[in-house]
Amino acid sequence: MPHISLHSPLGELTVFEAEGAIVAVDWGRAQPGETTPLLRDAANQLQDYFDGLRSCFDLPLAPEGTAFRRQVWAALCRIPPGETRSYVDIAREVGCRSPRAVGQANGSNPIPILIPCHRVIAADGSIGGYSGGEGLPTKRWLLALEARAVSQDKAGSLPLFGHIPSPSGSR
């Protein structure tokens, strides 16, 4: 599978592509392999994000998962940079009664950072969990990075992160 690895402030990351879309971001470096223009663009956009020059991504995303998980991930992509939502908020948005199911969908997110699962916190305002990178320190770092980027934005209007196509048969 085509992929590209890059160094980030959070450590090594590897981005994977299939059929013209980003399908995974893994923590760690993979052996060198085939790269594509899309992967080079993704690496450049991630570097700009980490450098504070970008607060959103313009990349086709195709995470593999159940219809429910894809609904949750699409809802995450609608959370503006610099903002958070609770697991309860996301559960309501996708018509689910279980914030725990939202947490499980977040934990299985195959495209962290690009699908911003780090923007979901507990209903009481505590940070909740995070399974990427070094866990909660990584989540705190990402939230702080985005808060700085948003505060520096003079226009006050930032586009949302990537778009996930709706699962077949749902909107």
C-alpha positions in Angstrom: 0.0 0.0 0.0 1.4 3.4 -0.9 2.6 5.3 2.2 4.8 8.1 3.4 6.5 8.7 6.8 7.3 12.0 8.3 8.8 13.4 11.4 6.4 15.5 13.5 6.6 17.2 16.9 4.7 14.2 18.2 7.1 11.7 16.8 7.1 9.7 13.5 3.9 9.4 11.6 3.1 7.3 8.5 0.2 8.2 6.2 -1.4 5.5 4.0 -3.3 5.8 0.8 -5.6 3.5 -1.1 -7.6 4.2 -4.3 -6.9 8.0 -4.2 -7.8 8.7 -0.6 -6.0 8.7 2.8 -7.1 5.6 4.7 -4.8 5.6 7.8 -2.3 7.6 9.8 -0.2 5.5 12.1 2.1 6.5 14.9 5.6 5.4 13.9 7.8 5.1 10.8 7.2 2.5 8.2 9.8 1.1 5.8 10.2 3.2 2.7 7.7 2.4 0.1 5.8 3.8 -2.9 4.7 7.4 -2.5 2.2 9.3 -4.5 1.4 13.0 -5.1 -1.5 12.7 -2.7 0.8 11.3 0.0 3.4 14.1 -0.5 0.5 16.6 -0.3 -0.7 15.0 2.9 2.8 15.1 4.4 3.2 18.8 3.4 -0.2 19.7 4.9 0.6 17.9 8.1 4.0 19.7 8.4 2.2 23.0 7.8 -0.3 22.1 10.5 2.4 21.2 13.0 4.3 24.4 12.1 1.1 26.4 12.9 0.7 27.5 9.3 -2.5 25.5 8.7 -5.5 24.7 10.8 -7.4 22.6 8.4 -6.8 19.9 5.8 -7.9 19.5 2.2 -7.5 15.8 1.6 -9.8 13.0 0.5 -10.4 10.6 3.4 -11.7 7.1 3.2 -11.6 5.5 6.7 -12.7 1.9 6.8 -15.3 1.2 9.4 -18.9 0.4 10.2 -21.7 2.8 9.1 -22.0 4.0 12.7 -18.2 4.7 13.1 -18.2 6.6 9.8 -21.1 8.7 11.1 -19.1 9.5 14.2 -16.0 10.3 12.2 -17.9 12.6 9.9 -19.3 14.4 12.9 -15.8 14.8 14.3 -14.8 16.5 11.0 -17.5 19.1 11.5 -15.9 20.3 14.8 -14.1 23.5 14.0 -10.4 23.8 14.8 -9.9 25.2 18.3 -13.3 23.9 19.5 -14.3 20.7 21.4 -17.4 18.7 21.7 -18.3 16.1 24.3 -18.9 12.4 23.7 -22.6 13.1 24.6 -22.8 15.9 22.0 -21.5 13.6 19.3 -23.8 10.8 20.4 -26.8 13.2 20.1 -25.6 14.4 16.7 -25.5 10.9 15.3 -28.7 9.8 16.9 -27.1 7.4 19.4 -27.9 7.0 23.1 -24.4 5.8 24.1 -21.5 8.2 24.6 -19.4 5.1 25.3 -20.1 3.9 21.7 -18.8 7.3 20.5 -15.7 6.8 22.6 -15.2 3.4 21.0 -15.5 4.9 17.5 -13.0 7.5 18.5 -10.6 4.9 19.7 -10.8 3.0 16.4 -10.3 6.1 14.3 -7.8 5.0 11.6 -7.0 8.6 10.6 -6.1 10.5 13.8 -5.3 14.2 13.5 -6.9 14.4 10.0 -10.2 13.1 11.6 -9.9 15.2 14.8 -10.9 12.7 17.5 -8.7 14.7 19.8 -11.4 17.4 19.9 -13.8 15.2 21.8 -13.8 15.6 25.6 -15.9 14.3 28.6 -19.2 16.0 29.4 -17.8 17.4 32.6 -15.1 19.3 30.6 -12.3 16.9 31.5 -10.0 15.8 28.7 -11.3 12.3 28.4 -9.1 9.7 26.8 -6.8 9.4 23.8 -5.1 6.4 22.3 -2.8 8.1 19.8 0.9 8.9 20.3 1.7 9.3 24.0 -2.0 9.4 25.0 -3.3 12.4 26.9 -0.2 14.5 26.5 -0.6 14.1 22.7 -4.2 15.1 23.0 -3.4 18.2 25.1 -0.6 19.2 22.7 -3.0 19.0 19.6 -5.7 21.0 21.4 -3.2 23.7 22.4 -1.7 23.8 18.9 -5.2 24.4 17.4 -6.1 27.0 20.1 -3.0 29.0 19.2 -3.7 28.7 15.5 -7.3 29.9 15.9 -6.3 32.8 18.1 -3.8 33.9 15.4 -6.5 33.8 12.7 -7.4 37.3 11.9 -10.5 36.5 9.7 -12.1 34.4 12.5 -13.4 31.9 10.0 -11.6 28.6 9.3 -12.7 25.9 7.0 -13.4 22.5 8.5 -11.2 19.5 8.3 -11.4 16.7 5.7 -14.7 15.3 4.4 -15.7 11.7 4.8 -18.3 10.4 2.3 -21.5 9.2 3.9 -21.8 5.4 4.2 -24.0 3.8 1.5 -27.7 4.3 2.3 -27.2 7.1 4.9 -26.9 10.8 4.7 
